[in-house]
Amino acid sequence: MKATNITMNTSPNSKPLANKPRSPYLVMLVAALLPGMGQVLNNTPSRGLLMLFFMLCLAVVSYQLTTPDHSVLGRFAGGLFIYSISVMDAYKWARVRLAVYEAKTASD
């Protein structure tokens, strides 16, 4: 993974910092309860819609490819896989946003 440098604007005429990002644990809880909403709380609604779209598509595909003998979890395994990835993704980006915010406030 490529590391990026964070540049800080410390001039007196710089814009004030944005509001503090939400807690990563709150974002993870919301993402677990409402699929796609964790990304919305991270200000990336298109990413949330994309996750929700693929979650539904893979749930339908895995449902169609399995037999009624499989469990409910097995029948919707594709959608549940994307669901778990979306929860982890929302939490990770909430932590990144909080770390960047804290780094900016610490340098001021």
C-alpha positions in Angstrom: 0.0 0.0 0.0 1.3 3.4 -0.9 1.9 5.8 1.9 0.7 9.4 1.4 2.1 12.5 2.9 -0.3 14.8 4.7 0.4 18.5 4.2 -0.7 20.9 6.8 -1.7 24.5 6.0 -0.5 26.5 9.0 -0.8 30.0 7.6 -2.9 32.4 9.7 -5.3 32.9 6.8 -6.0 29.1 6.4 -9.5 27.8 6.6 -10.7 26.4 10.0 -10.6 22.7 10.4 -13.8 20.8 9.6 -15.9 19.3 12.3 -14.4 16.4 14.2 -15.2 13.0 12.5 -17.5 10.6 14.1 -16.2 7.9 16.4 -15.0 4.8 14.5 -16.9 2.6 16.9 -20.2 4.5 16.2 -19.6 4.2 12.5 -19.0 0.5 12.8 -22.1 0.0 14.9 -24.2 2.0 12.3 -22.6 0.0 9.5 -23.5 -3.2 11.2 -27.1 -2.3 11.7 -27.8 -0.5 8.4 -25.7 -1.7 5.5 -24.1 1.1 3.6 -24.8 3.8 6.2 -21.3 3.6 7.7 -19.9 4.9 4.4 -22.5 7.6 4.4 -21.3 8.7 7.9 -17.8 8.8 6.5 -19.0 11.3 3.8 -18.7 8.7 1.0 -22.3 8.0 0.1 -21.5 6.7 -3.4 -19.2 4.1 -1.9 -22.1 3.1 0.5 -24.5 2.7 -2.5 -21.9 0.7 -4.4 -21.4 -1.7 -1.4 -25.2 -2.1 -1.0 -25.6 -2.8 -4.8 -22.9 -5.5 -4.8 -24.3 -6.9 -1.5 -27.7 -7.3 -3.1 -26.4 -8.6 -6.4 -24.2 -11.3 -4.8 -26.9 -12.3 -2.4 -29.2 -12.9 -5.4 -26.5 -14.8 -7.3 -25.6 -17.0 -4.3 -29.3 -17.7 -3.6 -29.8 -18.8 -7.2 -26.7 -21.0 -7.3 -27.6 -23.0 -4.1 -30.2 -25.5 -3.4 -33.0 -25.4 -0.7 -30.9 -28.0 1.3 -28.4 -25.2 2.2 -28.8 -23.1 5.3 -30.0 -19.5 5.1 -26.4 -18.3 5.7 -25.2 -20.5 2.9 -27.9 -19.3 0.5 -27.0 -15.6 1.0 -23.2 -16.1 1.5 -22.2 -13.7 -1.3 -24.2 -10.8 0.1 -23.1 -11.6 3.7 -19.5 -11.5 2.5 -19.8 -8.1 1.0 -21.7 -7.0 4.1 -18.8 -8.0 6.3 -16.4 -6.2 4.1 -18.5 -3.0 4.1 -18.6 -3.0 7.9 -14.8 -3.4 8.1 -14.3 -0.7 5.4 -16.5 1.8 7.2 -14.6 1.3 10.4 -11.2 1.5 8.8 -11.9 4.8 7.0 -13.5 6.3 10.1 -10.2 5.5 11.9 -8.2 7.0 9.1 -10.3 10.2 9.1 -10.0 10.5 12.9 -6.2 10.1 12.8 -5.8 12.7 10.0 -8.0 15.1 12.0 -6.0 14.5 15.2 -2.7 15.0 13.3 -4.0 18.3 11.9 -5.2 19.5 15.3 -2.0 18.5 17.0 0.2 20.4 14.6 -1.8 23.7 15.2 
